[in-house]
Amino acid sequence: MSNSAGLLLLVLVTGAICVAGMVVVARARRTARAPGGEGFASRADTQRVLAENWALVEKTARETGMSEGEIARVRAKVLGLNDG
């Protein structure tokens, strides 16, 4: 195989991989936007789950090394508190 044929094959394979990637990303975006579908969890749903399980979230945060200040900022955001 000559150099030009090898380069052409490389370009064609790279193009096919890019097109396949674009198709996968487009399908994922379409699924996420589909009304009534499973899709991705909304921000409100995530915040609700964190608030409902705050004791476990806080315990895990401490065990993984988060400081009290960091935990307080997260608590304010998740629970909607105005801690300043």
C-alpha positions in Angstrom: 0.0 0.0 0.0 1.4 3.4 -1.0 1.6 6.4 1.4 -1.2 8.2 -0.4 -3.5 5.2 -0.1 -2.7 4.8 3.5 -3.4 8.5 4.2 -6.7 8.2 2.3 -7.7 5.2 4.4 -6.8 7.1 7.6 -8.9 10.1 6.5 -11.9 7.9 5.6 -11.8 6.0 8.9 -11.4 9.2 10.9 -14.4 10.7 9.1 -16.5 7.6 9.8 -15.7 7.8 13.5 -16.6 11.4 13.6 -19.9 10.9 11.9 -20.7 8.0 14.2 -19.9 10.2 17.2 -22.2 13.0 15.9 -25.0 10.5 15.5 -24.6 9.2 19.0 -24.5 12.7 20.5 -27.5 13.8 18.5 -29.5 10.8 19.6 -28.6 11.4 23.3 -29.6 15.1 23.0 -32.9 14.1 21.3 -33.6 11.6 24.1 -32.9 14.1 26.8 -35.3 16.6 25.3 -38.1 14.1 24.6 -41.2 15.1 26.5 -42.5 12.4 28.8 -39.4 10.2 28.3 -37.0 9.1 31.0 -34.3 11.6 29.9 -32.0 13.2 32.4 -33.0 14.1 35.9 -34.0 17.7 36.3 -32.2 20.1 38.6 -35.2 20.3 40.9 -35.4 16.5 41.2 -31.8 16.3 42.1 -32.1 19.1 44.7 -35.2 17.4 46.2 -33.4 14.1 46.6 -30.4 15.8 48.2 -32.6 17.7 50.6 -34.5 14.5 51.5 -31.3 12.7 52.2 -29.3 15.6 53.7 -28.1 13.7 56.8 -26.4 11.1 54.6 -25.1 13.7 52.2 -23.5 15.7 55.0 -22.0 12.5 56.6 -20.5 11.5 53.3 -19.2 15.0 52.7 -17.4 15.0 56.1 -16.0 11.5 55.5 -14.5 12.6 52.1 -12.8 15.6 53.6 -15.1 18.6 52.8 -14.6 21.5 55.2 -17.5 22.9 57.4 -17.5 26.0 55.2 -17.9 24.0 52.0 -20.7 21.9 53.6 -22.4 25.1 54.8 -22.3 26.6 51.2 -23.8 23.4 49.7 -26.5 23.3 52.5 -27.5 26.8 51.7 -27.8 26.0 48.0 -29.6 22.7 48.4 -31.9 23.6 51.2 -32.5 27.2 49.9 -31.2 28.8 53.1 -29.8 32.3 53.1 -26.7 31.7 55.2 -25.0 34.7 53.7 
